[in-house]
Every structure is written in structure tokens, then in C-alpha cells.
Amino acid sequence: MDKVYKHKDVEEKIYKIWEERGYFKPEINPQGKPYSIILPPTNANGALHFGHAMYVVEDILIRFHRMKGFSALWLPGTDHAGIETQFVFENKLRAEGKSRLDFKPDELFEMIKKYVNENRGGIEGQLRRLGFSLDWTREKYTLDQDVVAIVYDTFKKLFDDKLVYRAERLVNYCTFDGTSFSDLEVLSEEKEGSIYILNIL
């Protein structure tokens, strides 16, 4: 017996066997009562951090219900995290002495898409190494066409039900990113200042 436990010699092989035999699929007990959890999609612009270890709670719940005979699904996925991904990617460009303005929109989109897909692969690898019993055959990404279609349909319904509206309003605008921010992304400070009014004739 080895003096030190070598997880790389054991855990990857076991996880691969679990996946190949379909142990994480709800089909292993098709007669069971449905039980599902959607993994809060991690931002696909970096790696997992210590806070993501909280997924252990969801893993315990899924495994517990699976052992109780439920048809249990833990659905994995990642989030494109639009504005935050743009911020992270622009920092990467800045470190290389470049700017997003150096590229045509289509070219920039493809670069960001490639960057996100590389990170998605890294995140999936980390989740597998943690041994999480996710059904990878059903993995979702927030820019998948079916997900985008659902988002459009949902906002259309909200608009039709007069729960969201389009209007001219003051917004928090970032002159660097060239986009608006929600109130949650802004630290507000009260300051005394002056208002200047320009009358252009």
C-alpha cells in the first residue's frame, strides 16, 4: 500500500466508470418519482473558486434521493455572464497591450467565444475532479439556441403581460465599457456638487 493516497491514480478512473455506466442519469430508475436540481451555472470566464465547493450540498441531496429510489437529475451548465465576461476579457486584452476597439465586432465575438469555451472545459474538468454526480449528457450553456429561445419567449410574455416595459429612463452608464449597469453593480455615494445647464441657441 502506498504511504500517501494518490487520488489521480484512483478518482479519475472511478468517475469515468460512473459516467460510462450512466449512474448519474435519471434513467437508471425510470419508475422513480422525479427529483431535479439545476446546478447554478458558473460564469464561463474563469475557474471555480472555493465558494463553488458549496455544490457539495446539492451533490449530497441528489445522491440521497437517488438512493431513496427517486429518478434524480442534477443538471450541469455554465453561464456566458455577458458584461462580466467582457470585463474579464478586456483585462486580458489590456495585459497584451490591446483593446476591444482594435477588432471588428464579429472578430471580437469569436475571440470571446473561444475564450469562454476554453474556460467551460476547465470548469467541467474541475467539477468532474470534485466527483460531482452531474448528468453530463444534458449539459446546458446559457447561449444554447434552445435556452436563448426560452429567454426571448419569457421576456415577450412579460412584455405582453405589462410586467416589463421599454421607456426612456436614467441609467448607470459606464463610459469605459460603453454599456449600462444595474443598480446592483454600482456603489452609490451622495456628494454635494453643482448642476450645469447649457442653453444652446
Secondary structure as GFF3:
##gff-version 3
##sequence-region A 1 201
A	DSSP	alpha_helix	7	20	.	.	.	ID=ss1
A	DSSP	three_ten_helix	26	28	.	.	.	ID=ss2
A	DSSP	beta_strand	34	38	.	.	.	ID=ss3
A	DSSP	beta_strand	42	43	.	.	.	ID=ss4
A	DSSP	three_ten_helix	50	54	.	.	.	ID=ss5
A	DSSP	alpha_helix	55	67	.	.	.	ID=ss6
A	DSSP	beta_strand	71	75	.	.	.	ID=ss7
A	DSSP	beta_strand	77	79	.	.	.	ID=ss8
A	DSSP	alpha_helix	82	95	.	.	.	ID=ss9
A	DSSP	three_ten_helix	100	102	.	.	.	ID=ss10
A	DSSP	alpha_helix	105	129	.	.	.	ID=ss11
A	DSSP	three_ten_helix	136	138	.	.	.	ID=ss12
A	DSSP	beta_strand	140	141	.	.	.	ID=ss13
A	DSSP	alpha_helix	145	160	.	.	.	ID=ss14
A	DSSP	beta_strand	172	174	.	.	.	ID=ss15
A	DSSP	beta_strand	179	181	.	.	.	ID=ss16
A	DSSP	three_ten_helix	183	185	.	.	.	ID=ss17
###
